[in-house]
Amino acid sequence: MKTQLDVHTHTVASGHAYSTIQEMATAAAHMGLKILGITEHGPSIPGTCQPIYFRNMHCVPREMYGVKLMMGAELNILNTQGEIDLDESDLRTLDLRIAGIHSLCWQGGTKEENTAGVIQAMRNPYVQIISHPGDGTALLDFEQLVLASKETHTLLEINNHSLAPARHKTVARPNNLELLQLAKKHQVPVILGSDAHISMMIAQYDKIMPLVEEAEMPDELIMNYSTKRFLDYLKPMPQ
């Protein structure tokens, strides 16, 4: 099936990406996407946006070149307590809230402690997606994450960029395959993410599609194939 969305992408504002919002939206329109998520790195990553950037997102049109824009953040899970690096007032300004572990700002522990921290982040009412849990930055219990995903309606991402040879993440392939197999076993939906850092990478899922096929993942458990299914499933912002 044809993908209708990619909600994990970065622009020049993240400090280590190479396209503007308009360049990203233009590329998404040319690809026929219906939804594009712009999710700049949270402030704990060197060189990225400060909180004021996220507070000012009301300036950005939420439709551009026929594509629905969701302006958000890829927050950092900071520690085994599941703390993230934007406060509630800033989180409320966002359309989309992804959270993930990044080695530059992660204070981890044992596999059990790491898993508990990610699950605590998943239980945060603002966090809607966990980015690249299978990239190997922290040892995690994937079955526990899948069960927590089902409980909290927090989507787990299967991340294409993690499998790029230049990233040298040797465990990303078996980890993401395991995540897909467990999601299928427990009938929990997942989301594919390009983690695009330049417009040409948007909706690039070439490295993860062989894993999707190997796991025999049903189309209905892949959120990228239906904007309605994705938006209906997405955890709403607290009132």
C-alpha positions as CSV (number, residue, x, y, z in Angstrom):
1,M,0.0,0.0,0.0
2,K,1.1,3.6,-0.6
3,T,2.2,5.6,2.4
4,Q,0.1,8.7,3.1
5,L,2.2,10.3,5.8
6,D,5.6,10.8,7.4
7,V,5.6,12.5,10.8
8,H,9.2,12.3,11.9
9,T,11.3,14.8,10.0
10,H,13.7,17.6,10.8
11,T,14.6,21.0,9.2
12,V,17.6,23.3,9.4
13,A,16.2,24.4,12.8
14,S,17.4,21.2,14.4
15,G,21.0,22.3,13.7
16,H,22.1,19.2,11.8
17,A,19.5,18.9,9.1
18,Y,19.6,20.5,5.7
19,S,16.2,21.7,4.3
20,T,13.7,24.4,5.3
21,I,10.0,23.8,6.2
22,Q,8.9,25.0,2.8
23,E,11.4,22.7,1.0
24,M,10.2,19.8,3.1
25,A,6.5,20.6,2.4
26,T,7.2,21.0,-1.3
27,A,8.9,17.6,-1.4
28,A,6.0,16.0,0.5
29,A,3.5,17.5,-1.9
30,H,5.5,16.1,-4.9
31,M,5.4,12.7,-3.2
32,G,1.6,12.9,-2.8
33,L,1.7,12.7,1.0
34,K,-1.3,14.0,2.9
35,I,0.4,14.6,6.3
36,L,4.0,15.8,7.0
37,G,5.2,16.0,10.6
38,I,8.0,18.5,11.3
39,T,9.5,17.4,14.6
40,E,12.6,19.4,15.6
41,H,14.9,18.0,18.2
42,G,14.2,19.1,21.8
43,P,16.6,21.6,23.5
44,S,18.9,19.0,25.1
45,I,20.5,18.2,21.7
46,P,23.4,20.5,20.9
47,G,22.7,23.2,18.3
48,T,18.9,22.6,18.2
49,C,15.9,24.9,19.0
50,Q,15.4,26.6,22.3
51,P,11.9,26.5,23.8
52,I,11.0,29.8,22.3
53,Y,11.1,28.2,18.8
54,F,8.3,25.8,19.8
55,R,6.2,28.6,21.4
56,N,6.3,30.5,18.1
57,M,5.0,27.7,15.9
58,H,1.6,29.4,15.7
59,C,3.2,31.4,12.9
60,V,3.5,28.4,10.6
61,P,0.5,27.6,8.3
62,R,-0.9,24.1,9.1
63,E,-1.5,23.4,5.4
64,M,1.2,24.0,2.8
65,Y,1.1,23.1,-0.9
66,G,-1.9,20.8,-0.2
67,V,-0.2,18.9,2.6
68,K,-1.4,19.0,6.2
69,L,1.5,20.1,8.4
70,M,1.8,18.9,12.0
71,M,4.4,21.0,13.8
72,G,5.9,19.2,16.7
73,A,9.1,18.1,18.5
74,E,11.2,15.0,18.9
75,L,11.7,15.4,22.7
76,N,14.5,13.7,24.6
77,I,13.9,11.1,27.2
78,L,16.5,12.2,29.6
79,N,16.8,9.4,32.2
80,T,15.3,6.2,33.7
81,Q,12.5,8.3,35.3
82,G,11.2,9.1,31.9
83,E,11.7,12.9,32.2
84,I,11.5,14.9,28.9
85,D,13.0,18.2,28.0
86,L,10.1,20.5,27.4
87,D,7.6,21.6,30.1
88,E,3.9,21.4,29.9
89,S,3.3,24.9,28.7
90,D,5.6,24.3,25.7
91,L,4.2,20.8,25.0
92,R,0.7,22.4,24.7
93,T,1.8,24.5,21.7
94,L,2.7,21.4,19.6
95,D,0.6,19.4,17.2
96,L,2.7,16.3,17.6
97,R,5.0,15.0,20.4
98,I,7.5,12.3,19.7
99,A,10.0,11.3,22.4
100,G,13.2,9.2,22.1
101,I,16.5,8.3,23.6
102,H,19.6,10.1,22.2
103,S,23.0,9.2,23.5
104,L,24.0,12.9,23.8
105,C,21.6,13.5,26.6
106,W,20.6,10.1,28.0
107,Q,21.4,8.9,31.5
108,G,20.6,5.2,31.4
109,G,20.9,2.2,33.6
110,T,20.0,-1.5,33.4
111,K,17.7,-3.0,30.8
112,E,14.9,-3.0,33.3
113,E,15.6,0.6,34.4
114,N,15.8,1.8,30.8
115,T,12.5,0.1,29.9
116,A,10.8,1.6,32.9
117,G,12.0,5.0,31.9
118,V,10.6,4.7,28.4
119,I,7.3,3.3,29.7
120,Q,7.1,6.2,32.1
121,A,7.5,8.6,29.1
122,M,4.8,6.7,27.2
123,R,2.5,7.2,30.1
124,N,3.1,11.0,29.9
125,P,-0.3,12.2,28.5
126,Y,1.5,14.5,26.0
127,V,3.9,11.9,24.4
128,Q,2.3,10.2,21.4
129,I,5.1,8.4,19.6
130,I,8.4,6.8,20.8
131,S,11.1,7.4,18.2
132,H,13.6,4.7,17.2
133,P,13.3,2.4,20.3
134,G,15.1,-0.3,18.3
135,D,18.3,1.6,17.4
136,G,20.3,0.1,20.2
137,T,21.2,3.3,22.1
138,A,19.7,1.7,25.3
139,L,19.0,-1.9,26.1
140,L,15.2,-2.3,26.3
141,D,12.6,-5.0,26.8
142,F,10.7,-4.8,23.6
143,E,7.7,-6.9,24.7
144,Q,7.2,-4.7,27.6
145,L,7.3,-1.6,25.3
146,V,4.7,-3.2,23.0
147,L,2.4,-4.0,25.8
148,A,2.8,-0.4,27.1
149,S,2.1,0.9,23.6
150,K,-1.2,-1.0,23.6
151,E,-2.1,0.3,27.1
152,T,-1.2,4.0,26.5
153,H,-2.0,4.4,22.7
154,T,1.6,5.6,22.3
155,L,2.9,4.4,19.0
156,L,6.3,2.8,18.6
157,E,8.3,3.9,15.6
158,I,10.1,1.6,13.2
159,N,12.9,4.0,12.1
160,N,14.4,3.9,8.6
161,H,17.4,6.1,9.3
162,S,18.6,3.8,12.1
163,L,19.3,1.2,9.5
164,A,21.5,3.4,7.3
165,P,25.0,1.8,7.1
166,A,26.6,5.1,7.9
167,R,24.9,5.0,11.4
168,H,26.8,1.8,12.3
169,K,23.8,0.6,14.4
170,T,24.4,-3.1,14.0
171,V,21.5,-4.2,16.3
172,A,18.9,-2.0,14.6
173,R,17.9,-4.6,12.1
174,P,17.2,-7.5,14.5
175,N,15.7,-5.1,17.1
176,N,13.2,-3.6,14.6
177,L,12.3,-7.0,13.3
178,E,11.6,-8.2,16.9
179,L,9.5,-5.1,17.5
180,L,7.4,-5.8,14.4
181,Q,7.0,-9.5,15.3
182,L,5.9,-8.5,18.8
183,A,3.5,-5.9,17.5
184,K,1.9,-8.4,15.2
185,K,1.7,-11.0,18.1
186,H,-0.1,-8.5,20.3
187,Q,-2.0,-6.8,17.5
188,V,-0.5,-3.3,18.3
189,P,-0.1,-0.7,15.5
190,V,3.3,0.8,14.7
191,I,4.4,3.8,12.7
192,L,7.1,3.9,10.1
193,G,9.4,7.0,10.4
194,S,11.9,8.3,7.9
195,D,13.7,10.5,10.4
196,A,14.4,12.7,7.4
197,H,17.2,15.3,7.8
198,I,16.9,16.5,4.2
199,S,13.9,16.7,1.9
200,M,15.0,13.8,-0.3
201,M,14.7,11.5,2.7
202,I,11.0,12.2,3.3
203,A,8.9,9.0,3.4
204,Q,12.0,6.9,2.7
205,Y,11.2,3.5,4.2
206,D,13.3,1.4,1.9
207,K,15.4,-0.2,4.6
208,I,12.5,-1.1,6.9
209,M,10.1,-2.5,4.3
210,P,12.0,-5.8,4.0
211,L,11.5,-6.2,7.8
212,V,7.8,-5.4,7.5
213,E,7.6,-8.1,4.8
214,E,9.7,-10.6,6.8
215,A,7.5,-10.1,9.8
216,E,4.4,-10.4,7.6
217,M,3.0,-7.3,9.3
218,P,-0.7,-6.7,8.4
219,D,-1.3,-3.5,6.5
220,E,-3.9,-2.5,9.1
221,L,-1.2,-2.3,11.8
222,I,0.9,0.1,9.8
223,M,-0.4,3.6,10.6
224,N,1.3,5.2,7.5
225,Y,-1.3,3.7,5.1
226,S,-4.3,5.7,6.4
227,T,-4.4,9.3,7.6
228,K,-7.8,8.7,9.2
229,R,-6.5,5.6,11.1
230,F,-3.5,7.6,12.3
231,L,-5.4,10.7,13.4
232,D,-8.1,8.6,15.1
233,Y,-5.6,6.6,17.0
234,L,-3.3,9.4,18.1
235,K,-3.4,10.2,21.8
236,P,-5.2,13.5,22.1
237,M,-3.7,16.4,24.0
238,P,-5.0,16.7,27.7
239,Q,-7.7,19.2,28.3
